[in-house]
């Protein structure tokens, strides 16, 4: 007698049991009738119907009548092959990431596993793991995953997956010249929204601090900031650029305070830069007079939703978007770029 499903995630438990029976060739040709499956697994017909619909998405079965399904493809399972695995390859070190970023990965893992897939998370642990095409070649051969998520990976890694023809989706900025589906936040819309919200909240001199380096994300943020400036009626906007050297931001901030007198708000590209600005403002005695906003990892929407952290909603929405791409992976166009806008985040937050 097969293992009976547990009450938690009942539909997905049943789907996993039926899928296992198909892969082990317990049934061949056609699945038993829905009534027989319901009796065998001691669940309702509605639960069986929902579980069968999940398996139909995998391509293992197809409906031939209202109550029967035909098995159309059986894959052999072996110790060296894992056709139902999803791999999330993250180039960042979890120790350096915000706690809510880990929540995002946990939510994504739970959503993927609820569908019966295995989930493998490989991160740049303590900054020591370096992914090279040579290392990846052997690893990819061993994992045999159905889809790879390339989170914040350098161009050479993205290019390797594209040239190897491996089913993969870029998370974050997609390198120039790479043709892989991409899921990213709409940095232009986020920067524009932040600038407009700061003006609406009474700020009149708003500065944008950006690193002086070529980056599609930073360029998009600056473009959004300029759009907010072009539509401003009361506030003045100004951009300041700094190098990546140790004291460059301190010099940049000192110059901004001198040249842009009365500056009452600063927008930075990341939370780390916002914290550095906060330290410098504390030394100069202006910590209380300047509002700091980071476009990544900062709850810039709390003015609209005081009880809801924008960053938490943003991370949960990203996990759900990633989960939806697992089922759509075969239908994605290599040039697809799916953007998550502030409007989507706020709409999602209003439904939670």
C-alpha positions in Angstrom: 0.0 0.0 0.0 1.5 3.4 -0.9 2.3 6.0 1.8 -0.7 8.1 2.7 -0.4 11.9 2.3 -0.2 14.1 5.3 -2.7 16.9 6.0 -0.2 19.7 5.3 -0.1 20.7 1.6 -2.5 17.8 0.9 -2.8 18.4 -2.9 0.9 18.6 -3.4 1.5 15.5 -1.2 -0.9 13.6 -3.3 0.7 14.9 -6.5 4.1 13.7 -5.3 2.8 10.2 -4.6 1.1 9.9 -8.0 4.2 11.3 -9.7 6.4 8.8 -7.9 4.1 6.0 -9.0 4.4 7.1 -12.7 8.2 7.5 -12.6 8.6 4.0 -10.9 6.3 2.5 -13.6 3.7 1.4 -11.0 1.1 2.5 -13.6 1.6 2.3 -17.3 -0.6 3.4 -20.2 -3.2 5.1 -18.1 -3.7 6.3 -14.6 -6.4 4.5 -12.5 -9.8 6.2 -12.6 -10.1 9.2 -10.3 -12.5 7.4 -8.0 -10.1 4.5 -7.6 -7.2 6.9 -6.8 -9.3 8.7 -4.2 -10.2 5.5 -2.5 -6.6 4.2 -2.5 -5.1 7.4 -1.1 -8.1 8.1 1.2 -8.6 11.6 -0.1 -11.5 13.4 -1.8 -12.1 13.4 -5.6 -11.5 17.2 -5.6 -8.0 16.7 -4.1 -7.2 14.0 -6.8 -8.5 16.4 -9.5 -6.2 19.2 -8.3 -3.2 16.9 -7.9 -3.7 15.5 -11.5 -3.8 19.1 -12.9 -0.4 19.7 -11.3 1.1 16.6 -12.9 -0.4 17.5 -16.3 1.8 20.7 -16.2 4.9 18.5 -15.9 4.0 16.8 -19.2 3.8 13.3 -17.6 0.1 12.8 -18.3 -2.6 14.2 -20.5 -6.4 14.0 -20.1 -8.2 11.5 -22.4 -11.6 11.7 -20.7 -13.2 13.5 -17.8 -12.1 10.9 -15.3 -9.0 9.3 -16.9 -5.5 10.5 -17.8 -3.0 8.9 -20.1 0.7 8.6 -19.2 2.6 10.1 -22.1 6.2 10.3 -20.8 8.1 8.3 -18.1 11.5 9.4 -16.9 13.8 6.9 -15.2 15.1 7.9 -11.8 18.6 7.2 -10.8 21.1 8.3 -8.2 23.0 10.4 -10.7 20.0 12.1 -12.3 17.6 14.6 -10.7 15.2 15.8 -13.3 13.0 17.7 -10.8 15.6 19.9 -9.2 15.7 23.7 -9.3 19.1 25.3 -8.5 19.4 28.9 -7.3 22.9 30.0 -7.9 23.6 33.2 -5.9 26.8 35.2 -6.4 26.4 37.0 -3.0 27.4 36.0 0.5 24.3 35.4 2.7 26.2 36.7 5.7 26.4 40.1 4.1 22.7 40.2 3.0 19.8 41.6 4.9 17.8 39.1 6.9 14.7 39.6 4.7 16.7 38.5 1.7 17.0 35.1 3.4 13.3 35.2 3.9 12.9 35.7 0.2 14.9 32.5 -0.5 13.0 30.6 2.1 9.6 31.6 0.6 10.8 30.6 -2.9 12.1 27.3 -1.6 8.8 26.5 0.1 6.8 27.4 -3.0 9.0 25.3 -5.3 9.0 22.3 -3.0 5.2 22.5 -2.6 5.1 21.7 -6.4 7.1 18.6 -5.8 10.5 20.0 -7.1 13.7 19.7 -5.2 15.5 23.0 -4.4 19.2 23.6 -4.2 20.6 26.9 -2.9 24.3 27.6 -3.7 25.6 30.9 -2.5 29.0 32.6 -2.3 29.6 31.4 1.2 31.8 33.8 3.1 32.9 35.2 -0.2 35.2 32.3 -1.0 33.3 30.4 -3.7 34.3 31.5 -7.1 32.3 30.1 -10.0 34.3 29.5 -13.1 33.1 27.8 -16.3 35.4 24.8 -15.6 33.9 24.3 -12.1 30.3 24.8 -13.4 30.7 22.3 -16.2 31.2 19.4 -13.8 28.6 20.6 -11.4 25.9 21.1 -14.0 26.6 17.6 -15.4 26.1 16.1 -11.9 23.0 18.2 -10.9 21.0 17.8 -14.1 18.5 20.4 -12.9 15.5 21.4 -14.9 16.2 25.1 -14.4 18.9 27.3 -13.0 18.3 30.7 -11.5 21.4 32.9 -11.9 21.1 35.5 -9.1 23.5 38.5 -9.4 26.0 36.6 -11.4 28.9 38.2 -13.5 28.6 38.4 -17.3 30.9 35.5 -17.9 28.7 33.1 -15.9 25.5 34.3 -17.6 27.2 34.0 -21.0 28.4 30.5 -20.2 24.8 29.3 -19.4 23.5 30.9 -22.6 26.2 29.3 -24.8 25.8 25.9 -23.2 22.0 26.1 -23.9 21.1 25.4 -20.3 17.6 26.4 -19.2 18.3 29.3 -16.9 16.8 32.6 -15.8 18.8 35.7 -14.7 17.7 37.3 -11.4 18.9 40.9 -11.2 20.7 42.8 -13.9 21.3 41.0 -17.1 24.7 41.5 -18.7 24.8 43.3 -22.0 24.8 41.0 -25.0 23.3 38.1 -23.0 20.1 36.5 -24.2 18.5 34.9 -21.2 15.1 35.5 -19.6 15.5 38.0 -16.8 13.5 39.0 -13.7 14.5 42.3 -12.1 13.2 45.2 -10.2 12.3 48.3 -12.2 15.0 50.5 -10.8 14.0 53.5 -13.0 10.4 53.4 -11.6 11.7 52.9 -8.1 14.0 55.9 -8.2 11.3 58.1 -9.8 8.8 57.0 -7.1 11.3 57.7 -4.3 12.1 61.2 -5.6 8.4 62.1 -6.0 7.5 60.7 -2.5 10.3 62.7 -0.9 9.0 65.9 -2.5 5.4 65.1 -1.5 6.6 64.6 2.1 7.9 68.1 2.2 11.6 67.7 1.2 12.9 70.5 -1.0 16.6 69.7 -1.7 17.0 66.1 -2.7 20.4 64.6 -3.7 21.2 61.4 -5.5 24.5 59.7 -4.6 25.7 57.2 -7.1 29.0 55.3 -7.7 31.0 56.5 -10.6 31.0 53.2 -12.5 29.2 51.8 -15.5 26.2 49.7 -14.4 22.8 49.2 -16.0 21.1 49.3 -12.6 22.8 52.6 -11.5 22.1 54.2 -14.9 18.4 53.2 -14.6 18.2 54.7 -11.1 19.8 57.9 -12.3 17.3 58.1 -15.2 14.4 57.7 -12.8 15.8 60.4 -10.5 16.1 62.8 -13.4 12.4 62.0 -14.4 11.4 62.9 -10.8 13.4 66.1 -11.1 11.9 67.1 -14.4 8.4 66.8 -13.0 9.1 68.6 -9.7 7.4 71.8 -8.9 8.7 72.6 -5.4 11.9 70.5 -4.9 15.4 70.9 -6.3 17.2 67.7 -7.4 21.0 67.2 -7.8 23.2 64.2 -8.6 26.6 63.6 -7.0 29.0 60.8 -8.1 31.8 59.2 -6.0 34.6 56.7 -6.7 34.9 53.4 -5.0 37.9 54.4 -2.9 37.7 54.4 0.9 37.2 58.1 1.5 35.6 59.1 -1.8 32.1 59.1 -0.4 33.2 61.2 2.6 34.6 63.8 0.2 31.5 63.7 -2.0 29.2 64.2 0.9 31.3 67.0 2.3 31.2 68.7 -1.1 27.4 68.2 -1.4 26.8 69.7 2.0 28.9 72.8 1.0 27.6 73.2 -2.6 24.0 72.0 -2.1 23.2 74.0 1.1 20.0 73.1 2.8 20.0 69.5 1.5 17.4 67.7 3.4 17.2 64.3 1.7 19.7 61.8 0.2 18.9 58.9 -2.1 21.6 56.2 -2.4 21.8 53.1 -4.6 22.2 50.6 -1.8 21.7 50.2 2.0 25.5 50.0 2.6 26.1 53.4 1.1 23.2 54.8 3.1 24.8 53.5 6.3 28.1 55.2 5.3 26.3 58.5 4.7 24.6 58.2 8.0 28.0 57.8 9.7 29.5 60.8 8.0 26.4 62.9 8.7 26.7 62.0 12.4 30.3 63.2 12.5 29.3 66.5 10.8 26.3 67.0 13.3 23.6 66.9 10.5 22.3 63.4 11.1 18.9 64.6 12.3 18.4 67.1 9.5 18.8 64.8 6.5 16.5 61.9 5.5 18.3 58.9 4.0 16.6 56.6 1.5 18.2 53.5 -0.2 16.7 52.3 -3.4 17.7 48.7 -2.5 16.7 47.3 0.8 15.0 50.3 2.4 11.3 50.6 3.3 10.8 53.7 1.1 7.0 53.0 0.9 6.4 53.0 4.7 5.0 56.5 4.3 2.1 55.0 2.4 1.8 51.7 4.4 3.1 52.3 7.9 2.3 48.9 9.1 3.9 47.1 6.2 7.6 47.0 5.3 8.0 47.6 1.6 11.2 45.6 1.6 9.5 42.5 3.1 6.6 42.8 0.5 9.2 43.3 -2.2 11.1 40.2 -1.3 7.9 38.1 -1.0 6.6 39.3 -4.4 10.0 38.5 -6.0 9.8 34.9 -4.5 6.3 34.5 -6.0 7.4 35.8 -9.4 10.4 33.4 -9.4 8.0 30.6 -8.5 5.7 31.4 -11.5 8.7 31.3 -13.9 9.4 27.7 -12.9 6.2 26.6 -14.7 6.7 29.1 -17.6 10.4 28.3 -18.2 9.8 26.5 -21.5 7.6 29.4 -22.9 10.0 32.3 -22.0 11.7 34.2 -24.8 15.5 34.7 -24.4 15.0 38.4 -24.7 12.2 38.6 -22.1 12.9 41.1 -19.2 10.2 41.0 -16.5 10.3 44.0 -14.3 8.7 44.4 -10.8 7.5 48.0 -10.4 6.7 49.9 -7.2 3.0 49.8 -8.3 3.0 46.0 -8.3 4.7 45.9 -4.9 2.1 48.3 -3.4 -0.8 46.4 -5.0 0.6 43.1 -3.6 1.1 44.7 -0.1 -2.5 45.9 -0.1 -3.8 42.3 -0.6 -1.7 40.8 2.3 
